[in-house]
Amino acid sequence: MAESSYDIVIRGGTVGTACDRFEADVGISGETIAALGRGLPAGRREIDAGGKLVLPGGVDSHCHIEQLSAAGIMNADTWESATASAAFGGTTTVISFAAQHVGMDLSRVVEDYAALARRGAMVDYSFHMIVADPTEATIREHLPALIREGHASIKVFMTYDRLLVQDEAMLDVLMAARENRALVCVHAENHGMIAWMGRRLVERGYTAPKFHAMSHPRVSEPEAFDRLIAMAALIDQPIMIFHVSTAEGAAAVRRARGEGLKVFAETCPQYLFLTARDLDKPGLEGAKWMCSPPPRTEADQEALWRALALGDLQTISSDHAPYAFDQTGKLSAGSNPSFKQIANGLPGLETRLPLLFDAMVSKGRLGVERFVDLTATAPARIYNLPRKGSIAIGADADIAIWDPEKSVTLTDAMMHDRTGYTPYAGRTVQGWPVTVLRRGEIIVENGRLEARPGSGRFLPRSGGWAAEPSGRFEAEMDPARNFGAVLR
């Protein structure tokens, strides 16, 4: 008998991409998709996908894994537990954060973080570099070298006392990114408004978790967006605005993109499925739903869905930030903390895709193609992962086979991360990833994890943008304007 042409053939399913759906077999050779077509020759292994959707493995471009917070709190997940959770939820690539804090050498931060990932990761991965201490060495030495090594995105915060990068330093980061062709990702909220509101609430005794939502005025989001967009326009530097939560924030992004500015933006399931009311629980229970920015209103949810439909928002990430509901995480400040003392963040790596599949595919909100684009293809494209996020010949064989008829009620106990709870417990979703492959290797099958810790692979990302600079920057640098020499 002739040797098989393929290591694996996924047979009889409906393949979904960002632009189409079609019935086809998928032939996999080694780590790569080698063929798409009907009636492919038998593989060494055959997977029956009849009645199922064959989709790209998810790309979660915003998740915090085994990361120390600025307050000194380690989140609940290791690389092993977080990426196991990702795999069970149909995600095969993650981009997490190598987090610099004030006084830290960014190069050492990235080196130490990479060692943790090499030891534990079970899906493929890359890093954003968090810059909290933009010293001369960080800007002029460490960032250029690290970007050349494949860490081609930077994250900066416009709020949080220990992470805040002020406007002048932000311009330095944007300039360094432009010079080295990296993308800048930003948590954009008005720090002064949040600090002022939080202080006044606590002084008046409003300390319960539900007041966290009130402490982040909705106007703090579009104000920071507009200020950030103006700074990025001055430098002519592409930016990604993280976790858009309000209708006003989405509108600010739409205006900027309509003007041709290089602005990308994402939202997260917590802003599509939760509201501020979820924080209103007895005692400290609402702390489990605390994240920043906080969930808003049903009207904001609808505005965000419209923005996704219109293309104003390009990706949906989890912003997985897992803090256990105990003294190691949410309650690290004691048994009766104010909302200002509770770690912000909630888990979401495992539930991101099932929640979105249920809403977008099972309930018909935006359809299979947009589900694939927003959760896999677009993040792979924006963050320069050319072999990820699509079912195409030559791409990595990262595939999630979804049973569209499988109904699952989410529970705390079924989650594979180490947070101990999910904010979506009790919700029933239709559609579930029953078999997951990473580079042609089956890593989840029949409810079992088959991957080994450390089998995930680092994905270096070169600098580069989807569009060339528009000319605005060169005009601003004209020495005739008198300030060009200073900016240089």
Order of alpha helices (4+ residues) and beta strands (2+ residues): beta-beta-beta-beta-beta-beta-alpha-beta-alpha-beta-alpha-beta-alpha-beta-alpha-alpha-alpha-beta-alpha-beta-alpha-alpha-beta-alpha-alpha-alpha-beta-beta-beta-beta-alpha-alpha
